[in-house]
């Protein structure tokens, strides 16, 4: 919402946006993050960068909740091309823990103008947003706001969401979870966001938003370009298994899944020199059933974040996806059946073979039986309502987006009622 207020003022001052505001999601496993660990970058062309910074700073101070201990905002401005070390800083912020000292070193090295409140951790996100220029796969999101003072239930008509989801399924994702009959475009906290629709095309997102029916006034909306829905935080292997790291591990199932208190499933994956405990929690729904169907020797890849070890429990990889690379044969060795009556033969003693008491038939030894597997060599995700902002939906694996879209008409809009109120 603060970003939308800043954009309004910058546009009024004739600043030229060379890209949509960038909504960058960072490592979702950081314990002191905001809910979605988001940071925002504005990419501008202006003859007066100082004025742009002063506008953003003024609005941040006016709207900050740092004084109530609810936020730790940071504002950073860089003039010129993005330096390589800032790009690397941003890449690390997707899957690792970044210190304030590291952020302040970047700021000092490049003489970046900055401002921060609270713990100053917001500087980390601000630099990371500058560094991620979304040159790889990206998505878009249009967010509608109801104003800062509105709280309580969102006035978004559920039937219109279902209809919009059907009409714009080719261009959008994660609008509605049919399995749980749950609307996914509206948050539940006491904040100004009315709804957010994610997809591949800014033009189609504006149309999708207009297809919704609202039961309360829409104050404004804005389109963001984002790394949401790209799985970018899980693109690298977890080489050092340390707390809060994100990434993937590839190896073989060492111990099958075991249900523990709360319905959570735990199992172990073994790679070259490690045995890693993995967790699939109860909200993961059907994914738990897939995990419980794994057997020792299955070759798999699991992506997720590392939960910090405690006095009672070791570090655990909380899985966000499971990819079955190669299924092992589920083979059991058992007594042979009689070819005449199909009953199991009985052993005649060690090394003496097997015989059927009814038909007198004889066999030399036990036989192997292959039990069919009820899972396939493919990618599995938790249900839509349990997926994180960065989780790459199954439908996006065929439509990765690498083209930078031009600013579409209507990418930022303030309602006539809001304009009237301001004047």
Secondary structure, 3 states (H helix, E strand, C coil): CHHHHHHHHHHHCCCEECCCEEEEECCCCCCCCCCCCEEEECCEECCCHHHHHHHHHHHHHHHCCHHHCCCCCEEEECCCCCCHHHHHHHHHHCCCCCCHHHHHHHHHHCCCEEEECCCCCHHHHHHHHHHCCCCCCCEEEEEEECCCCCCCCCCECHHHHHHHHHHCCCCEECCEECCCCEECCCCCCCCCEEEEEEECCHHHHHHHHHCCCECCCCCEEEEEEECCCCCHHHCCECCCCCCCCEEEEEEEEEEEEEECHHHCEEEEEECCCCEEEEEECHHHCHHHHHHHCCCCCCEEEEEEEEECCCCCCCCEEEEEEEEEEECCCCEEEECCECCCCCCECEECCCCCCEECCCCCCEECCCEEEECCCCCCCCEEECCHHHCCCCCCCHHHHHCCCCCCCCCCCCCEEECHHHHHHHC
